[in-house]
Amino acid sequence: MLLALGLGVWPSGCSMFGGKKPAAHVVNDSAIVARIKHRLAQAPELEGTQVEVHSARGIVELTGRVGSLAQKSRAGLIAASTAEVAQVHNDVVISAATAQ
């Protein structure tokens, strides 16, 4: 029995370190993307722009084209203020061809 205890072998169901770790908060990236896309579509100042949204573990990447710095900034602010977003990478390009 001493040998078994010395090697850290315990009967099944026992925890050598005691206590349970709390479950990690799982971020729903699909829900984040859907919320951001909905909010972008509702913003009149972004009408006619092409902004794509991707999320991985709450880190959002915006890509696509807009017509002005103001539109790029607005898209970034919308994403950043969305629930469960930890960080935003605003890689949207300002393009004269997209300008309204």
C-alpha positions, 0 to 999 in steps of 0.5 A: 500500500505504501508503494502505491501511495508513494507513486501517486496511485489512488483508488478510482474516484479520488483526486490526488490534488483535491478540489475541482477546477472551475469549468472554463468559460466557453466563448460562442464565436458563431454567436459573436459573429452573428451579433456583430454582423447584425449590428453592422447591418443596422448601422446606416453609416455602413450601408454599402460597405463590405465588412467580413467578420471572423472570431476565434475565442472572442478575438474578432478580425474585421476584413473587407472594404469601406469608403472612409476612415470614419466607416472603418472606425465605426465598424471597429467600435461596433465589434469592440462593444459587442458582448464576449468580444475580447479583442478586435483586429480591424484589418478593413481597407479604405478604398475609394471604389467603396466610397458612397 
